[in-house]
């Protein structure tokens, strides 16, 4: 096959403790999946069906990393999240079978141009410009599922310049990993290489150039991101 130009390199994420890479196909994100975060965003945290948005695969960034402050925003926010990686294709999954489709897990940050997101939301427009920009999905090295202690409980936290901003437990998820992955699979076939960012707890807030973001999920992974100069 001859392409009209050289195809771009396949986005991928490091695998902890190896030279292997996990190829990234798509990035799905779950919106407002912690009650306290739903409230801080001015929404009702009742268990309405979960909703999803996406980021391009090449938004993924290996960590530790320096991420440039993105253009067209004056209000860049951090959102710490459990990330699960799909390793086996499936459609219309039963909740009980979701675990057999997971390749691994880690921690990631859903960087958000909050001003652009809220402006789009208020006008009933898609969130893409607020969520799906370059370098918007830093992810720590993935941990194979056999070594993942849990995707249903464990402290998740984030600090900026050593000041704690987000702290909760995975048990606080409104929709569990099994539930929201099963629901996602009703809309489209999940495939190896898909990442699912599972939602963020309360405490999201702004960062500026020079800020260092650290965070993690106890027993699973930690992440380190420096916000660089404006792109």
C-alpha positions as CSV (number, residue, x, y, z in Angstrom):
1,X,0.0,0.0,0.0
2,X,1.2,3.5,-0.9
3,X,0.2,6.5,1.2
4,X,0.2,10.0,-0.1
5,X,2.4,10.9,2.9
6,X,4.1,8.9,5.7
7,X,1.5,7.8,8.2
8,X,1.9,9.4,11.7
9,X,3.4,7.3,14.4
10,X,0.9,5.3,16.4
11,X,0.2,6.9,19.8
12,X,1.1,4.7,22.7
13,X,1.5,4.5,26.5
14,X,4.4,3.1,28.4
15,X,4.0,-0.2,30.3
16,X,5.5,-0.1,33.8
17,X,8.8,-2.0,34.2
18,X,9.2,-2.9,30.6
19,X,10.2,-1.5,27.2
20,X,6.8,-2.5,25.8
21,X,4.3,0.0,24.6
22,X,0.4,-0.1,24.7
23,X,-0.9,1.2,21.4
24,X,-3.7,3.7,21.8
25,X,-6.7,3.4,19.5
26,X,-9.3,5.7,21.1
27,X,-9.7,7.6,24.4
28,X,-13.1,7.7,26.0
29,X,-13.9,9.8,29.0
30,X,-16.8,9.6,31.5
31,X,-18.3,12.9,32.6
32,X,-19.2,13.8,36.2
33,X,-18.7,10.3,37.7
34,X,-18.2,11.5,41.3
35,X,-21.0,13.1,43.3
36,X,-19.0,15.9,44.8
37,X,-17.6,16.8,41.4
38,X,-21.0,16.8,39.8
39,X,-22.2,19.2,42.5
40,X,-19.2,21.6,42.1
41,X,-20.0,21.7,38.4
42,X,-23.6,22.7,39.3
43,X,-25.2,19.4,38.3
44,X,-27.4,16.9,40.1
45,X,-25.3,13.8,41.1
46,X,-28.2,11.3,40.9
47,X,-27.5,8.2,38.9
48,X,-28.6,9.4,35.5
49,X,-27.2,7.3,32.7
50,X,-23.4,8.1,32.4
51,X,-22.4,10.2,29.4
52,X,-19.1,10.1,27.4
53,X,-16.9,12.3,25.4
54,X,-13.6,11.6,23.6
55,X,-10.1,12.8,23.2
56,X,-8.0,12.0,20.1
57,X,-5.5,9.1,20.6
58,X,-2.6,11.5,20.0
59,X,-3.6,13.6,23.0
60,X,-1.9,11.0,25.2
61,X,1.4,12.0,26.8
62,X,3.9,9.8,28.6
63,X,4.8,10.9,32.1
64,X,6.7,12.4,33.8
65,X,6.3,15.2,31.3
66,X,6.3,18.9,30.6
67,X,3.0,19.8,29.0
68,X,2.8,23.2,27.2
69,X,0.0,25.6,28.4
70,X,-2.5,25.3,25.5
71,X,-3.6,28.2,23.3
72,X,-7.0,29.9,23.5
73,X,-7.6,29.5,27.2
74,X,-7.1,31.5,30.4
75,X,-8.5,28.7,32.6
76,X,-6.7,25.4,32.3
77,X,-7.9,22.8,34.8
78,X,-6.6,19.5,36.2
79,X,-8.8,16.4,36.6
80,X,-7.1,13.3,38.1
81,X,-8.7,10.0,36.9
82,X,-8.4,6.3,37.0
83,X,-7.6,5.1,33.5
84,X,-8.5,1.5,32.3
85,X,-7.1,0.0,29.2
86,X,-9.0,-2.4,27.0
87,X,-7.2,-5.5,25.8
88,X,-10.0,-7.6,24.3
89,X,-12.7,-6.5,21.9
90,X,-16.3,-6.7,23.0
91,X,-19.8,-5.3,22.3
92,X,-22.9,-5.4,24.6
93,X,-20.8,-6.6,27.5
94,X,-22.3,-7.9,30.7
95,X,-21.0,-6.1,33.8
96,X,-19.7,-9.5,35.1
97,X,-17.5,-9.9,32.0
98,X,-16.0,-6.5,31.8
99,X,-12.9,-7.5,33.9
100,X,-12.0,-10.1,31.2
101,X,-11.7,-7.3,28.6
102,X,-9.3,-5.1,30.7
103,X,-5.6,-5.2,29.8
104,X,-4.5,-2.9,32.6
105,X,-4.9,0.3,34.5
106,X,-3.1,3.5,35.5
107,X,-3.7,7.1,36.5
108,X,-4.1,10.0,34.2
109,X,-5.0,13.7,34.0
110,X,-7.9,15.0,31.9
111,X,-6.5,18.5,31.2
112,X,-9.5,20.8,30.4
113,X,-9.7,24.3,28.9
114,X,-12.5,25.1,31.3
115,X,-13.5,28.4,29.9
116,X,-14.0,26.9,26.4
117,X,-15.8,23.9,27.8
118,X,-18.3,26.0,29.8
119,X,-18.9,28.4,26.9
120,X,-19.7,25.4,24.7
121,X,-21.9,23.8,27.3
122,X,-23.9,27.0,27.8
123,X,-24.6,27.2,24.1
124,X,-25.5,23.6,23.8
125,X,-22.4,22.9,21.7
126,X,-20.0,19.9,21.8
127,X,-17.1,20.0,24.4
128,X,-14.3,19.2,21.9
129,X,-12.5,22.5,22.1
130,X,-12.4,22.3,25.8
131,X,-11.3,18.7,26.1
132,X,-9.8,17.3,22.9
133,X,-6.6,19.4,22.4
134,X,-2.9,18.6,22.0
135,X,-1.2,17.0,25.1
136,X,-4.5,16.9,27.0
137,X,-4.3,13.3,28.3
138,X,-1.1,12.7,30.3
139,X,-1.1,9.1,31.5
140,X,1.3,7.3,33.8
141,X,2.8,3.9,32.7
142,X,0.1,1.3,32.5
143,X,0.1,-1.6,35.0
144,X,-1.0,-5.0,33.6
145,X,-4.3,-6.2,35.0
146,X,-2.7,-9.1,37.0
147,X,-0.8,-6.5,39.0
148,X,-3.6,-4.0,39.5
149,X,-4.8,-4.1,43.2
150,X,-8.3,-2.8,42.4
151,X,-10.3,-0.6,40.1
152,X,-13.2,-0.3,42.6
153,X,-11.4,1.1,45.7
154,X,-8.3,3.0,46.7
155,X,-7.3,6.6,47.4
156,X,-7.0,8.9,44.3
157,X,-5.4,12.2,44.8
158,X,-3.8,15.2,43.1
159,X,-1.7,18.1,44.4
160,X,-0.4,21.3,42.7
161,X,3.0,22.6,43.9
162,X,2.6,20.3,47.0
163,X,-0.9,21.6,47.9
164,X,-3.5,18.9,48.0
165,X,-6.4,19.7,45.7
166,X,-8.2,16.5,44.9
167,X,-8.6,13.5,47.2
168,X,-11.3,10.8,47.2
169,X,-11.7,7.0,46.9
170,X,-12.5,5.0,43.8
171,X,-15.3,3.5,45.8
172,X,-17.0,7.0,45.4
173,X,-17.5,6.5,41.6
174,X,-21.2,6.9,40.8
175,X,-20.9,4.4,38.0
176,X,-18.3,1.6,38.6
177,X,-15.8,0.6,36.0
178,X,-17.8,-2.5,35.2
179,X,-21.0,-0.5,34.9
180,X,-19.8,2.3,32.7
181,X,-17.6,0.1,30.5
182,X,-20.6,-2.2,29.9
183,X,-22.8,0.8,29.1
184,X,-20.2,2.2,26.7
185,X,-20.0,-1.1,24.9
186,X,-23.7,-0.8,24.0
187,X,-23.0,2.1,21.8
188,X,-19.9,0.8,20.0
189,X,-17.6,-2.1,19.9
190,X,-14.7,-1.7,22.3
191,X,-11.3,-2.8,20.9
192,X,-7.8,-3.5,22.1
193,X,-6.0,-0.1,22.5
194,X,-9.0,1.8,23.8
195,X,-8.5,3.8,27.0
196,X,-11.3,4.8,29.3
197,X,-10.7,7.8,31.6
198,X,-13.3,7.1,34.4
199,X,-14.1,10.5,35.8
200,X,-12.6,12.9,38.3
201,X,-13.4,13.7,42.0
202,X,-14.1,17.1,43.4
203,X,-11.4,19.8,43.7
204,X,-10.7,20.5,40.1
205,X,-9.0,23.8,39.6
206,X,-6.7,26.0,37.5
207,X,-3.0,25.6,36.8
208,X,-0.6,28.1,35.2
209,X,2.8,27.8,33.6
210,X,5.4,26.7,36.1
211,X,2.9,24.6,38.2
212,X,3.9,21.0,39.0
213,X,1.0,18.5,39.2
214,X,1.6,15.3,41.1
215,X,-1.0,12.7,41.9
216,X,-1.8,9.0,42.0
217,X,-3.9,6.1,43.0
218,X,-2.5,4.4,46.1
219,X,-0.9,1.0,45.2
220,X,-1.4,1.5,41.5
221,X,0.5,4.4,39.9
222,X,1.7,8.0,40.3
223,X,1.9,10.8,37.8
224,X,4.1,14.0,37.5
225,X,3.3,16.8,35.1
226,X,4.9,20.2,34.8
227,X,2.9,22.9,33.1
228,X,5.2,24.5,30.6
229,X,5.2,27.8,28.8
230,X,2.3,28.8,26.5
231,X,2.2,26.9,23.2
